[in-house]
C-alpha cells in the first residue's frame, strides 16, 4: 500500500494478544449465547475497536 506521496506504508503491528481476545470472545458467547452477542458486545468486552476485530478474525 502506498501513501499520497507514493511511499510504501507499513502495516501496524497488533497491540494485543489474539489468543487472549479469542478466549474472551468465547467466554462472552458462552454467557450470552452466540445469536444474542452483537459486534458492539464483542468490542466492549474485548476492549478493541471494530476494525481490529474484523482485521484479526474476519467476517
C-alpha positions, 0 to 999 in steps of 0.5 A: 500500500502506498501513501499520497506521496507514493511511499510504501506504508507499513502495516501496524503491528497488533497491540494485543494478544489474539489468543487472549481476545479469542478466549474472551470472545468465547467466554462472552458467547458462552454467557450470552449465547452466540445469536444474542452477542452483537459486534458492539458486545464483542468490542466492549468486552474485548476492549478493541475497536471494530476494525481490529476485530474484523482485521484479526478474525474476519467476517 
